[in-house]
Amino acid sequence: MMRSAGVRGAVLTAALLPLLTAAPGCRSHHMEITVENRTGSAIRLLEVDYPSASFGADSLAAGGEFHYRIQARGSGPLKVQYTAEDGRQRQDNGPVLAEGEEGRMEIALLPGGKAEFHSR
């Protein structure tokens, strides 16, 4: 008795699936980013740009934190911008991220439009 092509395909897929999921190099590299608002007042329109994408929040209270997980595609600088309580646009450039980089990055927004970038 012959099996149909569909049954053979299903059997082959079931046999190969464990091998494919265990293949080395299939792991995604992520970076956990935390933005801390240490400016002393609330901010609006927070945006963090990184290679190939960006993320942000409508607002962030004084002393507040915003957490986000990224996966860098390509290499390029990390940038942060926001609108301060006085309505002024603030922007600062951070370190260059490389594709496949992983770990943690803390961005501390400071008074006067300054920012500190700390990676682990």
C-alpha angles and dihedrals in degrees: 000000000000124000119228120251090248093056092046090050092050092049092048092048092049090050096048100040096082090050093050095048091049094050114126119246095034094110120115117230115222137179123211111218125194121188114199120196106218094154093108094243140055119280132206136211098020113190129178116192122199133165109309099354149026141216136192152148135249091234143352122203122230107278091014128134132214120200126200137165119220140183112208116221108194126351130286147114126305111231132186128196135170143155114257124219090263090058095252119138112236126197135174134175122228135190126312114262121212126212110267093022115145139182133072132314124192118197114195114196107210135192116281095036095289125139134194122209119204122180130193 
